[in-house]
Amino acid sequence: MPKKRIYKVVFMNEGKVYEVYAKSVTQSGLFGFIEIEGLLFGQKSTVVIDPSEETLKNEFSGVSQFHIPMHSIVRIDEVAKRGAATIHKLDEKGEKVAVLPTPIYGPGKGDS
């Protein structure tokens, strides 16, 4: 039986760092994007343990796959177990500077 892969994807979106777990991460057919499918969340219960995971469940409800620009990806890890999906603000650690998205290709030598 083949091993089930779980990917932890960390990416930036609207001034926040999202950490999600997925079954599949591939290069998208859209140039410059990563395709993420099969989001994994914890079991449904009446007690809300992590409000950020609940927020992510609501944000991605009904989404079968989504595409993230490559420059927004912080890291992608293959992990043994699923963890809790979370959202962190960029300035939690006192950091006031955020990296702006940059184009993949800059202007050529002849361009002004």
N, CA, C and O of each residue as an XYZ file, in Angstrom:
448
protein
N       0.841     -1.178      0.000
C       0.000      0.000      0.000
C       0.889      1.246      0.000
O       1.765      1.381      0.854
N       0.668      2.162     -0.959
C       1.498      3.357     -1.011
C       1.258      4.273      0.191
O       0.156      4.367      0.730
N       2.343      4.940      0.582
C       2.280      5.856      1.715
C       1.468      7.094      1.335
O       1.666      7.665      0.263
N       0.552      7.507      2.220
C      -0.215      8.730      1.981
C       0.660      9.920      2.322
O       1.236      9.986      3.408
N       0.759     10.846      1.406
C       1.573     12.033      1.621
C       0.726     13.164      2.169
O      -0.417     13.365      1.758
N       1.305     13.889      3.096
C       0.673     15.080      3.651
C       1.676     16.220      3.520
O       2.840     16.086      3.898
N       1.212     17.328      2.987
C       2.073     18.488      2.792
C       1.635     19.635      3.699
O       0.447     19.934      3.819
N       2.605     20.260      4.323
C       2.357     21.479      5.101
C       2.807     22.637      4.214
O       3.970     22.721      3.822
N       1.866     23.526      3.907
C       2.145     24.656      3.029
C       2.019     25.940      3.837
O       0.983     26.201      4.447
N       3.069     26.730      3.836
C       3.081     28.013      4.533
C       3.188     29.099      3.473
O       4.129     29.117      2.680
N       2.202     30.015      3.467
C       2.215     31.081      2.469
C       1.675     32.376      3.061
O       0.976     32.368      4.075
N       2.008     33.486      2.414
C       1.545     34.798      2.857
C       0.329     35.206      2.041
O       0.269     34.980      0.832
N      -0.656     35.822      2.733
C      -1.852     36.304      2.070
C      -2.408     37.480      2.863
O      -2.756     37.328      4.034
N      -2.494     38.643      2.240
C      -3.078     39.841      2.830
C      -2.495     40.169      4.212
O      -3.241     40.432      5.156
N      -1.172     40.152      4.324
C      -0.511     40.523      5.569
C      -0.541     39.473      6.653
O      -0.221     39.762      7.806
N      -0.923     38.250      6.301
C      -0.974     37.159      7.274
C      -0.235     35.952      6.709
O      -0.107     35.800      5.494
N       0.248     35.100      7.603
C       0.908     33.860      7.212
C      -0.064     32.718      7.464
O      -0.483     32.488      8.598
N      -0.416     32.009      6.408
C      -1.328     30.870      6.484
C      -0.496     29.594      6.527
O       0.492     29.461      5.804
N      -0.901     28.663      7.376
C      -0.270     27.346      7.449
C      -1.381     26.318      7.276
O      -2.226     26.161      8.157
N      -1.382     25.615      6.139
C      -2.429     24.638      5.845
C      -1.797     23.288      5.527
O      -0.618     23.202      5.184
N      -2.599     22.241      5.646
C      -2.166     20.881      5.335
C      -3.009     20.366      4.176
O      -4.225     20.556      4.144
N      -2.340     19.705      3.214
C      -3.033     19.266      2.010
C      -2.536     17.892      1.562
O      -1.452     17.445      1.939
N      -3.364     17.238      0.748
C      -3.016     15.931      0.197
C      -2.142     16.053     -1.044
O      -1.341     15.162     -1.327
N      -2.287     17.150     -1.789
C      -1.571     17.289     -3.058
C      -1.100     18.721     -3.269
O      -1.862     19.671     -3.091
N       0.171     18.866     -3.651
C       0.751     20.159     -4.012
C       1.515     19.949     -5.311
O       2.455     19.156     -5.363
N       1.112     20.659     -6.359
C       1.755     20.514     -7.664
C       1.931     21.878     -8.328
O       1.366     22.884     -7.898
N       2.728     21.875     -9.381
C       2.867     23.083    -10.181
C       1.575     23.274    -10.955
O       1.055     22.327    -11.545
N       1.061     24.482    -10.957
C      -0.208     24.770    -11.602
C      -0.046     24.920    -13.108
O       1.049     25.174    -13.609
N      -1.142     24.759    -13.810
C      -1.162     25.046    -15.233
C      -1.097     26.544    -15.501
O      -0.782     26.968    -16.613
N      -1.394     27.343    -14.481
C      -1.276     28.797    -14.575
C       0.176     29.173    -14.302
O       0.736     28.756    -13.288
N       0.787     29.940    -15.172
C       2.191     30.296    -15.025
C       2.443     31.036    -13.712
O       1.773     32.023    -13.407
N       3.414     30.553    -12.942
C       3.808     31.225    -11.715
C       2.969     30.885    -10.499
O       3.060     31.575     -9.484
N       2.150     29.840    -10.570
C       1.280     29.475     -9.455
C       1.531     28.039     -9.005
O       1.985     27.204     -9.788
N       1.233     27.762     -7.745
C       1.276     26.422     -7.169
C      -0.174     26.004     -6.898
O      -0.960     26.786     -6.363
N      -0.518     24.777     -7.267
C      -1.875     24.258     -7.079
C      -1.926     23.395     -5.817
O      -1.100     22.499     -5.638
N      -2.885     23.665     -4.958
C      -3.052     22.914     -3.715
C      -4.436     22.287     -3.706
O      -5.441     22.961     -3.932
N      -4.472     20.966     -3.437
C      -5.739     20.219     -3.432
C      -5.866     19.400     -2.159
O      -4.866     19.021     -1.549
N      -7.099     19.131     -1.765
C      -7.378     18.233     -0.652
C      -6.940     18.769      0.695
O      -6.134     18.144      1.385
N      -7.461     19.914      1.070
C      -7.111     20.473      2.373
C      -7.551     19.546      3.492
O      -8.622     18.941      3.430
N      -6.708     19.441      4.521
C      -6.987     18.574      5.661
C      -7.198     19.423      6.903
O      -6.367     20.266      7.242
N      -8.314     19.195      7.576
C      -8.628     19.885      8.812
C      -8.925     18.847      9.878
O      -9.115     17.670      9.571
N      -8.966     19.285     11.142
C      -9.268     18.395     12.261
C     -10.703     17.908     12.214
O     -11.498     18.353     11.387
N     -11.023     16.992     13.107
C     -12.373     16.446     13.202
C     -13.354     17.505     13.675
O     -12.999     18.374     14.471
N     -14.582     17.435     13.189
C     -15.614     18.366     13.635
C     -16.071     17.982     15.031
O     -16.323     16.813     15.321
N     -16.172     18.979     15.881
C     -16.674     18.753     17.228
C     -17.450     19.983     17.661
O     -17.435     21.011     16.983
N     -18.110     19.875     18.766
C     -18.895     21.009     19.255
C     -18.008     22.040     19.941
O     -18.402     23.199     20.070
N     -16.831     21.644     20.378
C     -15.912     22.558     21.054
C     -14.908     23.097     20.040
O     -14.250     22.324     19.343
N     -14.792     24.402     19.958
C     -13.813     25.019     19.056
C     -12.499     25.132     19.816
O     -12.394     25.883     20.786
N     -11.493     24.377     19.365
C     -10.200     24.376     20.040
C      -9.320     25.493     19.500
O      -8.684     26.212     20.271
N      -9.280     25.642     18.186
C      -8.431     26.657     17.574
C      -9.278     27.528     16.651
O      -9.717     27.064     15.599
N      -9.514     28.783     17.030
C     -10.361     29.643     16.199
C      -9.777     29.928     14.816
O     -10.530     30.140     13.866
N      -8.432     29.938     14.685
C      -7.858     30.200     13.361
C      -8.113     29.036     12.412
O      -8.298     29.250     11.214
N      -8.127     27.796     12.932
C      -8.455     26.651     12.075
C      -9.921     26.708     11.640
O     -10.249     26.359     10.506
N     -10.792     27.146     12.538
C     -12.213     27.326     12.202
C     -12.357     28.392     11.119
O     -13.152     28.234     10.193
N     -11.599     29.461     11.230
C     -11.621     30.530     10.226
C     -11.182     29.997      8.867
O     -11.796     30.312      7.848
N     -10.119     29.189      8.848
C      -9.644     28.596      7.591
C     -10.673     27.640      7.000
O     -10.872     27.619      5.786
N     -11.334     26.844      7.855
C     -12.384     25.940      7.366
C     -13.480     26.730      6.668
O     -13.948     26.346      5.596
N     -13.886     27.836      7.281
C     -14.936     28.666      6.687
C     -14.465     29.330      5.400
O     -15.210     29.398      4.422
N     -13.233     29.817      5.402
C     -12.710     30.500      4.211
C     -12.587     29.561      3.020
O     -12.848     29.959      1.885
N     -12.191     28.314      3.274
C     -11.975     27.365      2.184
C     -13.098     26.345      2.040
O     -12.916     25.335      1.360
N     -14.250     26.577      2.657
C     -15.361     25.635      2.511
C     -15.846     25.659      1.060
O     -16.038     26.725      0.474
N     -16.035     24.490      0.503
C     -16.488     24.373     -0.876
C     -15.383     24.511     -1.909
O     -15.661     24.455     -3.107
N     -14.141     24.689     -1.484
C     -13.011     24.840     -2.413
C     -12.359     23.482     -2.594
O     -11.907     22.876     -1.623
N     -12.307     22.993     -3.842
C     -11.677     21.701     -4.093
C     -10.177     21.858     -4.353
O      -9.386     20.994     -3.976
N      -9.793     22.948     -4.991
C      -8.379     23.254     -5.210
C      -8.218     24.756     -5.332
O      -9.145     25.459     -5.734
N      -7.033     25.248     -4.984
C      -6.767     26.672     -5.144
C      -5.326     26.871     -5.577
O      -4.488     25.982     -5.429
N      -5.055     28.036     -6.107
C      -3.746     28.359     -6.674
C      -3.143     29.529     -5.911
O      -3.824     30.518     -5.636
N      -1.864     29.414     -5.570
C      -1.152     30.458     -4.840
C       0.017     30.918     -5.699
O       0.722     30.083     -6.266
N       0.243     32.232     -5.812
C       1.411     32.705     -6.555
C       2.704     32.191     -5.911
O       2.811     32.139     -4.685
N       3.680     31.813     -6.738
C       4.939     31.264     -6.226
C       5.633     32.196     -5.246
O       6.226     31.744     -4.267
N       5.561     33.509     -5.510
C       6.274     34.445     -4.636
C       5.614     34.595     -3.267
O       6.190     35.220     -2.377
N       4.410     34.029     -3.079
C       3.743     34.079     -1.773
C       4.087     32.876     -0.897
O       3.832     32.894      0.308
N       4.663     31.833     -1.494
C       5.001     30.617     -0.755
C       6.213     30.877      0.134
O       7.234     31.388     -0.327
N       6.091     30.523      1.400
C       7.224     30.612      2.316
C       7.962     29.283      2.307
O       9.185     29.248      2.174
N       7.215     28.177      2.451
C       7.827     26.846      2.382
C       6.756     25.778      2.209
O       5.587     25.980      2.536
N       7.192     24.630      1.683
C       6.333     23.454      1.536
C       7.104     22.273      2.110
O       8.214     21.976      1.668
N       6.512     21.599      3.098
C       7.150     20.450      3.735
C       6.279     19.222      3.573
O       5.053     19.316      3.629
N       6.908     18.059      3.370
C       6.175     16.799      3.441
C       6.300     16.325      4.887
O       7.409     16.179      5.400
N       5.170     16.086      5.541
C       5.175     15.743      6.962
C       4.525     14.376      7.185
O       3.792     13.876      6.332
N       4.805     13.791      8.335
C       4.242     12.478      8.672
C       2.805     12.585      9.164
O       1.982     11.718      8.874
N       2.496     13.659      9.916
C       1.155     13.825     10.479
C       0.626     15.213     10.190
O       1.382     16.170     10.023
N      -0.691     15.295     10.136
C      -1.344     16.580      9.960
C      -1.317     17.327     11.276
O      -1.541     16.742     12.336
N      -1.046     18.607     11.211
C      -1.107     19.453     12.395
C      -2.316     20.361     12.303
O      -3.189     20.163     11.458
N      -2.365     21.340     13.159
C      -3.474     22.296     13.147
C      -3.200     23.388     12.121
O      -2.113     23.965     12.099
N      -4.176     23.667     11.280
C      -4.062     24.767     10.319
C      -4.182     26.075     11.101
O      -5.034     26.201     11.980
N      -3.330     27.044     10.780
C      -3.319     28.293     11.539
C      -3.142     29.504     10.635
O      -2.746     29.391      9.475
N      -3.447     30.659     11.201
C      -3.196     31.953     10.559
C      -2.445     32.799     11.582
O      -2.872     32.924     12.730
N      -1.317     33.383     11.155
C      -0.538     34.261     12.024
C      -0.423     35.625     11.369
O      -0.326     35.718     10.145
N      -0.433     36.670     12.156
C      -0.169     37.997     11.623
C       1.337     38.142     11.445
O       2.114     37.601     12.232
N       1.748     38.872     10.411
C       3.173     39.053     10.148
C       3.878     39.831     11.251
O       5.048     39.569     11.528
N       3.204     40.769     11.882
C       3.864     41.618     12.863
C       3.750     41.089     14.286
O       3.926     41.858     15.231
N       3.458     39.787     14.476
C       3.356     39.221     15.827
C       4.655     39.340     16.607
O       4.637     39.518     17.825
N       5.777     39.243     15.914
C       7.070     39.257     16.585
C       7.684     40.654     16.597
O       8.882     40.803     16.835
N       6.880     41.664     16.344
C       7.395     43.017     16.341
C       7.954     43.452     15.001
O       8.459     44.567     14.874
N       7.871     42.585     13.995
C       8.380     42.940     12.679
C       7.400     43.883     12.003
O       6.209     43.582     11.912
N       7.883     45.006     11.534
C       7.025     45.997     10.889
C       7.243     46.052      9.380
O       6.556     46.799      8.683
N       8.194     45.268      8.867
C       8.503     45.289      7.449
C       8.015     43.990      6.821
O       8.306     42.904      7.322
N       7.275     44.105      5.725
C       6.818     42.934      4.983
C       7.421     42.975      3.595
O       7.561     44.047      3.006
N       7.776     41.821      3.069
C       8.337     41.737      1.731
C       7.209     41.866      0.723
O       6.219     41.138      0.787
N       7.364     42.792     -0.202
C       6.359     42.973     -1.239
C       6.585     41.955     -2.342
O       7.727     41.566     -2.590
N       5.537     41.516     -3.007
C       5.720     40.590     -4.118
C       6.579     41.228     -5.206
O       6.419     42.404     -5.534
N       7.488     40.437     -5.754
C       8.355     40.925     -6.815
C       8.075     40.136     -8.079
O       7.670     38.976     -8.002
N       8.283     40.744     -9.250
C       8.045     40.010    -10.490
C       9.108     38.917    -10.667
O      10.229     39.028    -10.171
N       8.723     37.872    -11.381
C       9.655     36.776    -11.612
C      10.775     37.235    -12.553
O      11.940     36.892    -12.353
N      10.417     38.001    -13.567
C      11.409     38.490    -14.515
C      11.450     40.004    -14.464
O      10.415     40.668    -14.518
N      12.637     40.536    -14.362
C      12.803     41.992    -14.354
C      12.974     42.514    -15.761
O      13.029     41.732    -16.709
N      13.061     43.841    -15.915
C      13.255     44.407    -17.249
C      14.619     44.016    -17.805
O      15.585     43.845    -17.061
N      14.677     43.879    -19.111
C      15.936     43.536    -19.793
C      16.874     44.733    -19.848
O      16.511     45.828    -19.419
N      18.087     44.527    -20.378
C      19.084     45.594    -20.446
C      18.645     46.733    -21.362
O      18.942     47.896    -21.091
N      17.949     46.410    -22.429
C      17.523     47.426    -23.391
C      16.243     48.159    -22.990
O      15.900     49.179    -23.588
N      15.527     47.638    -21.965
C      14.269     48.254    -21.538
C      14.541     49.408    -20.594
O      15.507     49.376    -19.832
N      13.700     50.422    -20.638
C      13.864     51.560    -19.724
C      12.670     51.681    -18.839
O      12.613     52.578    -17.998
